Amino acid sequence: MRTISQISDELEKLYSELDIVQSMSEELVRLTFNAECKGKYISLLNGKSSVSCPLKPSDSAPLC
């Protein structure tokens, strides 16, 4: 069983990482954490998994 101190340390680390990720650019988050998108990575940090990433122009086929 984890102690309150251990849980507190884990939460502090999580919030610190969340602050760092929120200040990073979308591209930097994808490259640094091998994440699909910044929003999805942040949602994973928050314990949620049902966030979809917006399409980038490079993700879609040309319209010609």
CHARMM internal coordinates of N, CA and C (Angstrom, degrees):
IC EDIT
DIST 1 N 1 CA 1.4442
DIST 1 CA 1 C 1.5354
ANGL 1 N 1 CA 1 C 109.05
DIST 1 C 2 N 1.3276
ANGL 1 CA 1 C 2 N 114.40
DIHE 1 N 1 CA 1 C 2 N 136.98
DIST 2 N 2 CA 1.4720
ANGL 1 C 2 N 2 CA 118.87
DIHE 1 CA 1 C 2 N 2 CA 179.38
DIST 2 CA 2 C 1.5233
ANGL 2 N 2 CA 2 C 110.75
DIHE 1 C 2 N 2 CA 2 C -80.57
DIST 2 C 3 N 1.3109
ANGL 2 CA 2 C 3 N 114.06
DIHE 2 N 2 CA 2 C 3 N 148.38
DIST 3 N 3 CA 1.4586
ANGL 2 C 3 N 3 CA 119.44
DIHE 2 CA 2 C 3 N 3 CA 177.96
DIST 3 CA 3 C 1.5263
ANGL 3 N 3 CA 3 C 109.38
DIHE 2 C 3 N 3 CA 3 C -87.80
DIST 3 C 4 N 1.2965
ANGL 3 CA 3 C 4 N 115.51
DIHE 3 N 3 CA 3 C 4 N 165.35
DIST 4 N 4 CA 1.4627
ANGL 3 C 4 N 4 CA 121.01
DIHE 3 CA 3 C 4 N 4 CA 177.69
DIST 4 CA 4 C 1.5251
ANGL 4 N 4 CA 4 C 110.15
DIHE 3 C 4 N 4 CA 4 C -59.81
DIST 4 C 5 N 1.3085
ANGL 4 CA 4 C 5 N 116.65
DIHE 4 N 4 CA 4 C 5 N -37.84
DIST 5 N 5 CA 1.4655
ANGL 4 C 5 N 5 CA 121.47
DIHE 4 CA 4 C 5 N 5 CA 178.92
DIST 5 CA 5 C 1.5318
ANGL 5 N 5 CA 5 C 111.14
DIHE 4 C 5 N 5 CA 5 C -62.80
DIST 5 C 6 N 1.3295
ANGL 5 CA 5 C 6 N 117.00
DIHE 5 N 5 CA 5 C 6 N -42.40
DIST 6 N 6 CA 1.4664
ANGL 5 C 6 N 6 CA 120.74
DIHE 5 CA 5 C 6 N 6 CA 179.36
DIST 6 CA 6 C 1.5230
ANGL 6 N 6 CA 6 C 110.81
DIHE 5 C 6 N 6 CA 6 C -65.42
DIST 6 C 7 N 1.3167
ANGL 6 CA 6 C 7 N 116.59
DIHE 6 N 6 CA 6 C 7 N -43.38
DIST 7 N 7 CA 1.4693
ANGL 6 C 7 N 7 CA 121.04
DIHE 6 CA 6 C 7 N 7 CA 178.77
DIST 7 CA 7 C 1.5195
ANGL 7 N 7 CA 7 C 110.05
DIHE 6 C 7 N 7 CA 7 C -63.26
DIST 7 C 8 N 1.3199
ANGL 7 CA 7 C 8 N 116.63
DIHE 7 N 7 CA 7 C 8 N -42.23
DIST 8 N 8 CA 1.4544
ANGL 7 C 8 N 8 CA 121.31
DIHE 7 CA 7 C 8 N 8 CA 178.62
DIST 8 CA 8 C 1.5311
ANGL 8 N 8 CA 8 C 111.09
DIHE 7 C 8 N 8 CA 8 C -61.44
DIST 8 C 9 N 1.3194
ANGL 8 CA 8 C 9 N 116.96
DIHE 8 N 8 CA 8 C 9 N -42.89
DIST 9 N 9 CA 1.4687
ANGL 8 C 9 N 9 CA 121.06
DIHE 8 CA 8 C 9 N 9 CA 177.99
DIST 9 CA 9 C 1.5202
ANGL 9 N 9 CA 9 C 111.59
DIHE 8 C 9 N 9 CA 9 C -63.44
DIST 9 C 10 N 1.3404
ANGL 9 CA 9 C 10 N 116.76
DIHE 9 N 9 CA 9 C 10 N -41.08
DIST 10 N 10 CA 1.4595
ANGL 9 C 10 N 10 CA 120.86
DIHE 9 CA 9 C 10 N 10 CA 178.73
DIST 10 CA 10 C 1.5320
ANGL 10 N 10 CA 10 C 111.10
DIHE 9 C 10 N 10 CA 10 C -64.39
DIST 10 C 11 N 1.3280
ANGL 10 CA 10 C 11 N 116.49
DIHE 10 N 10 CA 10 C 11 N -42.30
DIST 11 N 11 CA 1.4649
ANGL 10 C 11 N 11 CA 120.41
DIHE 10 CA 10 C 11 N 11 CA 178.37
DIST 11 CA 11 C 1.5253
ANGL 11 N 11 CA 11 C 111.40
DIHE 10 C 11 N 11 CA 11 C -64.38
DIST 11 C 12 N 1.3111
ANGL 11 CA 11 C 12 N 116.67
DIHE 11 N 11 CA 11 C 12 N -41.12
DIST 12 N 12 CA 1.4637
ANGL 11 C 12 N 12 CA 120.64
DIHE 11 CA 11 C 12 N 12 CA 179.09
DIST 12 CA 12 C 1.5271
ANGL 12 N 12 CA 12 C 110.47
DIHE 11 C 12 N 12 CA 12 C -61.93
DIST 12 C 13 N 1.3182
ANGL 12 CA 12 C 13 N 116.41
DIHE 12 N 12 CA 12 C 13 N -42.25
DIST 13 N 13 CA 1.4665
ANGL 12 C 13 N 13 CA 120.96
DIHE 12 CA 12 C 13 N 13 CA 178.18
DIST 13 CA 13 C 1.5283
ANGL 13 N 13 CA 13 C 110.53
DIHE 12 C 13 N 13 CA 13 C -64.20
DIST 13 C 14 N 1.3315
ANGL 13 CA 13 C 14 N 117.18
DIHE 13 N 13 CA 13 C 14 N -43.12
DIST 14 N 14 CA 1.4579
ANGL 13 C 14 N 14 CA 121.97
DIHE 13 CA 13 C 14 N 14 CA 179.74
DIST 14 CA 14 C 1.5224
ANGL 14 N 14 CA 14 C 111.10
DIHE 13 C 14 N 14 CA 14 C -62.68
DIST 14 C 15 N 1.3282
ANGL 14 CA 14 C 15 N 117.42
DIHE 14 N 14 CA 14 C 15 N -46.84
DIST 15 N 15 CA 1.4629
ANGL 14 C 15 N 15 CA 120.68
DIHE 14 CA 14 C 15 N 15 CA 179.28
DIST 15 CA 15 C 1.5232
ANGL 15 N 15 CA 15 C 111.50
DIHE 14 C 15 N 15 CA 15 C -64.57
DIST 15 C 16 N 1.3057
ANGL 15 CA 15 C 16 N 117.35
DIHE 15 N 15 CA 15 C 16 N -35.81
DIST 16 N 16 CA 1.4612
ANGL 15 C 16 N 16 CA 121.16
DIHE 15 CA 15 C 16 N 16 CA 177.17
DIST 16 CA 16 C 1.5243
ANGL 16 N 16 CA 16 C 110.43
DIHE 15 C 16 N 16 CA 16 C -63.65
DIST 16 C 17 N 1.3347
ANGL 16 CA 16 C 17 N 116.61
DIHE 16 N 16 CA 16 C 17 N -46.18
DIST 17 N 17 CA 1.4642
ANGL 16 C 17 N 17 CA 120.45
DIHE 16 CA 16 C 17 N 17 CA 178.51
DIST 17 CA 17 C 1.5255
ANGL 17 N 17 CA 17 C 110.76
DIHE 16 C 17 N 17 CA 17 C -63.75
DIST 17 C 18 N 1.3150
ANGL 17 CA 17 C 18 N 117.09
DIHE 17 N 17 CA 17 C 18 N -39.74
DIST 18 N 18 CA 1.4585
ANGL 17 C 18 N 18 CA 121.59
DIHE 17 CA 17 C 18 N 18 CA 178.53
DIST 18 CA 18 C 1.5265
ANGL 18 N 18 CA 18 C 110.86
DIHE 17 C 18 N 18 CA 18 C -61.24
DIST 18 C 19 N 1.3217
ANGL 18 CA 18 C 19 N 117.40
DIHE 18 N 18 CA 18 C 19 N -43.89
DIST 19 N 19 CA 1.4697
ANGL 18 C 19 N 19 CA 121.24
DIHE 18 CA 18 C 19 N 19 CA 177.46
DIST 19 CA 19 C 1.5263
ANGL 19 N 19 CA 19 C 111.03
DIHE 18 C 19 N 19 CA 19 C -60.74
DIST 19 C 20 N 1.3234
ANGL 19 CA 19 C 20 N 116.54
DIHE 19 N 19 CA 19 C 20 N -42.50
DIST 20 N 20 CA 1.4670
ANGL 19 C 20 N 20 CA 121.22
DIHE 19 CA 19 C 20 N 20 CA -179.90
DIST 20 CA 20 C 1.5246
ANGL 20 N 20 CA 20 C 110.06
DIHE 19 C 20 N 20 CA 20 C -63.58
DIST 20 C 21 N 1.3334
ANGL 20 CA 20 C 21 N 116.79
DIHE 20 N 20 CA 20 C 21 N -47.76
DIST 21 N 21 CA 1.4644
ANGL 20 C 21 N 21 CA 121.53
DIHE 20 CA 20 C 21 N 21 CA -177.59
DIST 21 CA 21 C 1.5283
ANGL 21 N 21 CA 21 C 110.60
DIHE 20 C 21 N 21 CA 21 C -62.69
DIST 21 C 22 N 1.3195
ANGL 21 CA 21 C 22 N 117.05
DIHE 21 N 21 CA 21 C 22 N -41.32
DIST 22 N 22 CA 1.4591
ANGL 21 C 22 N 22 CA 119.93
DIHE 21 CA 21 C 22 N 22 CA -179.07
DIST 22 CA 22 C 1.5223
ANGL 22 N 22 CA 22 C 112.36
DIHE 21 C 22 N 22 CA 22 C -64.41
DIST 22 C 23 N 1.3165
ANGL 22 CA 22 C 23 N 117.83
DIHE 22 N 22 CA 22 C 23 N -25.61
DIST 23 N 23 CA 1.4635
ANGL 22 C 23 N 23 CA 120.25
DIHE 22 CA 22 C 23 N 23 CA -179.52
DIST 23 CA 23 C 1.5319
ANGL 23 N 23 CA 23 C 112.21
DIHE 22 C 23 N 23 CA 23 C -88.39
DIST 23 C 24 N 1.3337
ANGL 23 CA 23 C 24 N 117.28
DIHE 23 N 23 CA 23 C 24 N -6.99
DIST 24 N 24 CA 1.4626
ANGL 23 C 24 N 24 CA 121.11
DIHE 23 CA 23 C 24 N 24 CA -177.93
DIST 24 CA 24 C 1.5296
ANGL 24 N 24 CA 24 C 110.81
DIHE 23 C 24 N 24 CA 24 C -89.59
DIST 24 C 25 N 1.3258
ANGL 24 CA 24 C 25 N 116.06
DIHE 24 N 24 CA 24 C 25 N 158.30
DIST 25 N 25 CA 1.4605
ANGL 24 C 25 N 25 CA 120.23
DIHE 24 CA 24 C 25 N 25 CA 176.57
DIST 25 CA 25 C 1.5243
ANGL 25 N 25 CA 25 C 110.06
DIHE 24 C 25 N 25 CA 25 C -75.30
DIST 25 C 26 N 1.3168
ANGL 25 CA 25 C 26 N 115.86
DIHE 25 N 25 CA 25 C 26 N 160.90
DIST 26 N 26 CA 1.4678
ANGL 25 C 26 N 26 CA 121.77
DIHE 25 CA 25 C 26 N 26 CA 178.55
DIST 26 CA 26 C 1.5293
ANGL 26 N 26 CA 26 C 110.83
DIHE 25 C 26 N 26 CA 26 C -55.21
DIST 26 C 27 N 1.3246
ANGL 26 CA 26 C 27 N 116.27
DIHE 26 N 26 CA 26 C 27 N -48.62
DIST 27 N 27 CA 1.4637
ANGL 26 C 27 N 27 CA 120.45
DIHE 26 CA 26 C 27 N 27 CA -177.62
DIST 27 CA 27 C 1.5343
ANGL 27 N 27 CA 27 C 111.51
DIHE 26 C 27 N 27 CA 27 C -63.76
DIST 27 C 28 N 1.3142
ANGL 27 CA 27 C 28 N 116.80
DIHE 27 N 27 CA 27 C 28 N -41.63
DIST 28 N 28 CA 1.4615
ANGL 27 C 28 N 28 CA 120.55
DIHE 27 CA 27 C 28 N 28 CA -179.17
DIST 28 CA 28 C 1.5311
ANGL 28 N 28 CA 28 C 111.46
DIHE 27 C 28 N 28 CA 28 C -64.73
DIST 28 C 29 N 1.3223
ANGL 28 CA 28 C 29 N 117.37
DIHE 28 N 28 CA 28 C 29 N -38.19
DIST 29 N 29 CA 1.4649
ANGL 28 C 29 N 29 CA 120.51
DIHE 28 CA 28 C 29 N 29 CA 177.05
DIST 29 CA 29 C 1.5241
ANGL 29 N 29 CA 29 C 110.01
DIHE 28 C 29 N 29 CA 29 C -63.63
DIST 29 C 30 N 1.3416
ANGL 29 CA 29 C 30 N 116.36
DIHE 29 N 29 CA 29 C 30 N -45.42
DIST 30 N 30 CA 1.4715
ANGL 29 C 30 N 30 CA 119.66
DIHE 29 CA 29 C 30 N 30 CA 180.00
DIST 30 CA 30 C 1.5185
ANGL 30 N 30 CA 30 C 111.37
DIHE 29 C 30 N 30 CA 30 C -60.77
DIST 30 C 31 N 1.3221
ANGL 30 CA 30 C 31 N 117.21
DIHE 30 N 30 CA 30 C 31 N -42.48
DIST 31 N 31 CA 1.4601
ANGL 30 C 31 N 31 CA 120.97
DIHE 30 CA 30 C 31 N 31 CA -177.73
DIST 31 CA 31 C 1.5347
ANGL 31 N 31 CA 31 C 112.47
DIHE 30 C 31 N 31 CA 31 C -73.93
DIST 31 C 32 N 1.3209
ANGL 31 CA 31 C 32 N 116.78
DIHE 31 N 31 CA 31 C 32 N -42.81
DIST 32 N 32 CA 1.4630
ANGL 31 C 32 N 32 CA 121.15
DIHE 31 CA 31 C 32 N 32 CA -175.93
DIST 32 CA 32 C 1.5232
ANGL 32 N 32 CA 32 C 112.71
DIHE 31 C 32 N 32 CA 32 C -69.78
DIST 32 C 33 N 1.3161
ANGL 32 CA 32 C 33 N 116.29
DIHE 32 N 32 CA 32 C 33 N -44.03
DIST 33 N 33 CA 1.4583
ANGL 32 C 33 N 33 CA 120.40
DIHE 32 CA 32 C 33 N 33 CA -173.68
DIST 33 CA 33 C 1.5249
ANGL 33 N 33 CA 33 C 112.82
DIHE 32 C 33 N 33 CA 33 C -106.55
DIST 33 C 34 N 1.3325
ANGL 33 CA 33 C 34 N 117.14
DIHE 33 N 33 CA 33 C 34 N 7.03
DIST 34 N 34 CA 1.4613
ANGL 33 C 34 N 34 CA 122.14
DIHE 33 CA 33 C 34 N 34 CA -178.20
DIST 34 CA 34 C 1.5279
ANGL 34 N 34 CA 34 C 109.34
DIHE 33 C 34 N 34 CA 34 C 51.75
DIST 34 C 35 N 1.3301
ANGL 34 CA 34 C 35 N 115.64
DIHE 34 N 34 CA 34 C 35 N 43.46
DIST 35 N 35 CA 1.4548
ANGL 34 C 35 N 35 CA 121.94
DIHE 34 CA 34 C 35 N 35 CA -177.12
DIST 35 CA 35 C 1.5234
ANGL 35 N 35 CA 35 C 110.07
DIHE 34 C 35 N 35 CA 35 C -98.74
DIST 35 C 36 N 1.3325
ANGL 35 CA 35 C 36 N 115.79
DIHE 35 N 35 CA 35 C 36 N 152.95
DIST 36 N 36 CA 1.4554
ANGL 35 C 36 N 36 CA 120.88
DIHE 35 CA 35 C 36 N 36 CA 178.71
DIST 36 CA 36 C 1.5319
ANGL 36 N 36 CA 36 C 110.80
DIHE 35 C 36 N 36 CA 36 C -65.91
DIST 36 C 37 N 1.3246
ANGL 36 CA 36 C 37 N 116.01
DIHE 36 N 36 CA 36 C 37 N -41.59
DIST 37 N 37 CA 1.4635
ANGL 36 C 37 N 37 CA 120.71
DIHE 36 CA 36 C 37 N 37 CA 175.77
DIST 37 CA 37 C 1.5296
ANGL 37 N 37 CA 37 C 108.74
DIHE 36 C 37 N 37 CA 37 C -161.97
DIST 37 C 38 N 1.3056
ANGL 37 CA 37 C 38 N 115.51
DIHE 37 N 37 CA 37 C 38 N 163.89
DIST 38 N 38 CA 1.4669
ANGL 37 C 38 N 38 CA 121.54
DIHE 37 CA 37 C 38 N 38 CA -176.81
DIST 38 CA 38 C 1.5325
ANGL 38 N 38 CA 38 C 111.44
DIHE 37 C 38 N 38 CA 38 C -61.31
DIST 38 C 39 N 1.3170
ANGL 38 CA 38 C 39 N 117.02
DIHE 38 N 38 CA 38 C 39 N -45.69
DIST 39 N 39 CA 1.4626
ANGL 38 C 39 N 39 CA 120.85
DIHE 38 CA 38 C 39 N 39 CA -178.80
DIST 39 CA 39 C 1.5156
ANGL 39 N 39 CA 39 C 112.90
DIHE 38 C 39 N 39 CA 39 C -60.41
DIST 39 C 40 N 1.3274
ANGL 39 CA 39 C 40 N 115.54
DIHE 39 N 39 CA 39 C 40 N -40.15
DIST 40 N 40 CA 1.4640
ANGL 39 C 40 N 40 CA 119.51
DIHE 39 CA 39 C 40 N 40 CA -179.87
DIST 40 CA 40 C 1.5271
ANGL 40 N 40 CA 40 C 110.64
DIHE 39 C 40 N 40 CA 40 C -68.30
DIST 40 C 41 N 1.3237
ANGL 40 CA 40 C 41 N 117.17
DIHE 40 N 40 CA 40 C 41 N -40.19
DIST 41 N 41 CA 1.4668
ANGL 40 C 41 N 41 CA 120.05
DIHE 40 CA 40 C 41 N 41 CA 179.11
DIST 41 CA 41 C 1.5242
ANGL 41 N 41 CA 41 C 110.57
DIHE 40 C 41 N 41 CA 41 C -64.96
DIST 41 C 42 N 1.3221
ANGL 41 CA 41 C 42 N 117.23
DIHE 41 N 41 CA 41 C 42 N -42.47
DIST 42 N 42 CA 1.4654
ANGL 41 C 42 N 42 CA 120.81
DIHE 41 CA 41 C 42 N 42 CA 178.35
DIST 42 CA 42 C 1.5251
ANGL 42 N 42 CA 42 C 110.22
DIHE 41 C 42 N 42 CA 42 C -63.11
DIST 42 C 43 N 1.3191
ANGL 42 CA 42 C 43 N 117.09
DIHE 42 N 42 CA 42 C 43 N -40.61
DIST 43 N 43 CA 1.4674
ANGL 42 C 43 N 43 CA 119.30
DIHE 42 CA 42 C 43 N 43 CA 179.46
DIST 43 CA 43 C 1.5240
ANGL 43 N 43 CA 43 C 111.07
DIHE 42 C 43 N 43 CA 43 C -65.54
DIST 43 C 44 N 1.3335
ANGL 43 CA 43 C 44 N 117.43
DIHE 43 N 43 CA 43 C 44 N -34.82
DIST 44 N 44 CA 1.4591
ANGL 43 C 44 N 44 CA 120.04
DIHE 43 CA 43 C 44 N 44 CA 176.35
DIST 44 CA 44 C 1.5255
ANGL 44 N 44 CA 44 C 110.84
DIHE 43 C 44 N 44 CA 44 C -65.47
DIST 44 C 45 N 1.3316
ANGL 44 CA 44 C 45 N 116.77
DIHE 44 N 44 CA 44 C 45 N -38.78
DIST 45 N 45 CA 1.4639
ANGL 44 C 45 N 45 CA 120.24
DIHE 44 CA 44 C 45 N 45 CA 176.66
DIST 45 CA 45 C 1.5274
ANGL 45 N 45 CA 45 C 110.70
DIHE 44 C 45 N 45 CA 45 C -62.70
DIST 45 C 46 N 1.3368
ANGL 45 CA 45 C 46 N 115.35
DIHE 45 N 45 CA 45 C 46 N -33.67
DIST 46 N 46 CA 1.4615
ANGL 45 C 46 N 46 CA 120.39
DIHE 45 CA 45 C 46 N 46 CA -179.20
DIST 46 CA 46 C 1.5232
ANGL 46 N 46 CA 46 C 112.44
DIHE 45 C 46 N 46 CA 46 C -84.98
DIST 46 C 47 N 1.3438
ANGL 46 CA 46 C 47 N 117.66
DIHE 46 N 46 CA 46 C 47 N -1.02
DIST 47 N 47 CA 1.4554
ANGL 46 C 47 N 47 CA 120.88
DIHE 46 CA 46 C 47 N 47 CA 178.22
DIST 47 CA 47 C 1.5045
ANGL 47 N 47 CA 47 C 114.61
DIHE 46 C 47 N 47 CA 47 C 87.82
DIST 47 C 48 N 1.3362
ANGL 47 CA 47 C 48 N 118.11
DIHE 47 N 47 CA 47 C 48 N 13.87
DIST 48 N 48 CA 1.4597
ANGL 47 C 48 N 48 CA 121.72
DIHE 47 CA 47 C 48 N 48 CA 178.66
DIST 48 CA 48 C 1.5217
ANGL 48 N 48 CA 48 C 107.98
DIHE 47 C 48 N 48 CA 48 C -108.99
DIST 48 C 49 N 1.3268
ANGL 48 CA 48 C 49 N 117.35
DIHE 48 N 48 CA 48 C 49 N 149.57
DIST 49 N 49 CA 1.4492
ANGL 48 C 49 N 49 CA 118.82
DIHE 48 CA 48 C 49 N 49 CA -178.15
DIST 49 CA 49 C 1.5281
ANGL 49 N 49 CA 49 C 114.11
DIHE 48 C 49 N 49 CA 49 C -131.58
DIST 49 C 50 N 1.3145
ANGL 49 CA 49 C 50 N 118.97
DIHE 49 N 49 CA 49 C 50 N 5.89
DIST 50 N 50 CA 1.4617
ANGL 49 C 50 N 50 CA 120.39
DIHE 49 CA 49 C 50 N 50 CA -174.61
DIST 50 CA 50 C 1.5280
ANGL 50 N 50 CA 50 C 112.93
DIHE 49 C 50 N 50 CA 50 C -105.51
DIST 50 C 51 N 1.3138
ANGL 50 CA 50 C 51 N 116.95
DIHE 50 N 50 CA 50 C 51 N 35.49
DIST 51 N 51 CA 1.4638
ANGL 50 C 51 N 51 CA 120.67
DIHE 50 CA 50 C 51 N 51 CA 179.20
DIST 51 CA 51 C 1.5154
ANGL 51 N 51 CA 51 C 108.67
DIHE 50 C 51 N 51 CA 51 C -100.35
DIST 51 C 52 N 1.3372
ANGL 51 CA 51 C 52 N 116.19
DIHE 51 N 51 CA 51 C 52 N 133.38
DIST 52 N 52 CA 1.4608
ANGL 51 C 52 N 52 CA 118.61
DIHE 51 CA 51 C 52 N 52 CA 176.73
DIST 52 CA 52 C 1.5212
ANGL 52 N 52 CA 52 C 108.95
DIHE 51 C 52 N 52 CA 52 C -103.06
DIST 52 C 53 N 1.3167
ANGL 52 CA 52 C 53 N 115.46
DIHE 52 N 52 CA 52 C 53 N 154.51
DIST 53 N 53 CA 1.4543
ANGL 52 C 53 N 53 CA 121.20
DIHE 52 CA 52 C 53 N 53 CA -178.89
DIST 53 CA 53 C 1.5193
ANGL 53 N 53 CA 53 C 110.23
DIHE 52 C 53 N 53 CA 53 C -95.01
DIST 53 C 54 N 1.3278
ANGL 53 CA 53 C 54 N 117.49
DIHE 53 N 53 CA 53 C 54 N 141.65
DIST 54 N 54 CA 1.4605
ANGL 53 C 54 N 54 CA 119.68
DIHE 53 CA 53 C 54 N 54 CA 176.69
DIST 54 CA 54 C 1.5294
ANGL 54 N 54 CA 54 C 110.13
DIHE 53 C 54 N 54 CA 54 C -69.74
DIST 54 C 55 N 1.3365
ANGL 54 CA 54 C 55 N 115.63
DIHE 54 N 54 CA 54 C 55 N 148.71
DIST 55 N 55 CA 1.4607
ANGL 54 C 55 N 55 CA 119.04
DIHE 54 CA 54 C 55 N 55 CA 176.67
DIST 55 CA 55 C 1.5099
ANGL 55 N 55 CA 55 C 110.56
DIHE 54 C 55 N 55 CA 55 C -73.03
DIST 55 C 56 N 1.3065
ANGL 55 CA 55 C 56 N 115.24
DIHE 55 N 55 CA 55 C 56 N 141.29
DIST 56 N 56 CA 1.4559
ANGL 55 C 56 N 56 CA 121.66
DIHE 55 CA 55 C 56 N 56 CA 173.68
DIST 56 CA 56 C 1.5293
ANGL 56 N 56 CA 56 C 106.53
DIHE 55 C 56 N 56 CA 56 C -96.11
DIST 56 C 57 N 1.3245
ANGL 56 CA 56 C 57 N 119.20
DIHE 56 N 56 CA 56 C 57 N 155.41
DIST 57 N 57 CA 1.4582
ANGL 56 C 57 N 57 CA 120.12
DIHE 56 CA 56 C 57 N 57 CA 177.97
DIST 57 CA 57 C 1.5296
ANGL 57 N 57 CA 57 C 112.63
DIHE 56 C 57 N 57 CA 57 C -54.03
DIST 57 C 58 N 1.3277
ANGL 57 CA 57 C 58 N 117.82
DIHE 57 N 57 CA 57 C 58 N -33.50
DIST 58 N 58 CA 1.4602
ANGL 57 C 58 N 58 CA 121.33
DIHE 57 CA 57 C 58 N 58 CA -178.97
DIST 58 CA 58 C 1.5285
ANGL 58 N 58 CA 58 C 111.86
DIHE 57 C 58 N 58 CA 58 C -72.82
DIST 58 C 59 N 1.3480
ANGL 58 CA 58 C 59 N 118.26
DIHE 58 N 58 CA 58 C 59 N -14.65
DIST 59 N 59 CA 1.4590
ANGL 58 C 59 N 59 CA 121.69
DIHE 58 CA 58 C 59 N 59 CA -179.41
DIST 59 CA 59 C 1.5299
ANGL 59 N 59 CA 59 C 113.07
DIHE 58 C 59 N 59 CA 59 C -81.87
DIST 59 C 60 N 1.3089
ANGL 59 CA 59 C 60 N 116.99
DIHE 59 N 59 CA 59 C 60 N -18.75
DIST 60 N 60 CA 1.4491
ANGL 59 C 60 N 60 CA 119.31
DIHE 59 CA 59 C 60 N 60 CA -175.13
DIST 60 CA 60 C 1.5298
ANGL 60 N 60 CA 60 C 110.99
DIHE 59 C 60 N 60 CA 60 C -104.50
DIST 60 C 61 N 1.2948
ANGL 60 CA 60 C 61 N 114.71
DIHE 60 N 60 CA 60 C 61 N 158.94
DIST 61 N 61 CA 1.4622
ANGL 60 C 61 N 61 CA 120.37
DIHE 60 CA 60 C 61 N 61 CA 179.68
DIST 61 CA 61 C 1.5295
ANGL 61 N 61 CA 61 C 109.73
DIHE 60 C 61 N 61 CA 61 C -73.02
DIST 61 C 62 N 1.3283
ANGL 61 CA 61 C 62 N 117.60
DIHE 61 N 61 CA 61 C 62 N 151.67
DIST 62 N 62 CA 1.4655
ANGL 61 C 62 N 62 CA 119.62
DIHE 61 CA 61 C 62 N 62 CA 177.70
DIST 62 CA 62 C 1.5304
ANGL 62 N 62 CA 62 C 110.67
DIHE 61 C 62 N 62 CA 62 C -61.82
DIST 62 C 63 N 1.2996
ANGL 62 CA 62 C 63 N 116.80
DIHE 62 N 62 CA 62 C 63 N 148.67
DIST 63 N 63 CA 1.4477
ANGL 62 C 63 N 63 CA 122.05
DIHE 62 CA 62 C 63 N 63 CA -176.62
DIST 63 CA 63 C 1.5236
ANGL 63 N 63 CA 63 C 113.26
DIHE 62 C 63 N 63 CA 63 C -84.72
DIST 63 C 64 N 1.3234
ANGL 63 CA 63 C 64 N 120.04
DIHE 63 N 63 CA 63 C 64 N -0.68
DIST 64 N 64 CA 1.4625
ANGL 63 C 64 N 64 CA 121.61
DIHE 63 CA 63 C 64 N 64 CA -177.74
DIST 64 CA 64 C 1.5103
ANGL 64 N 64 CA 64 C 112.53
DIHE 63 C 64 N 64 CA 64 C -76.89
END
COOR INIT
IC SEED 1 N 1 CA 1 C
IC BUILD
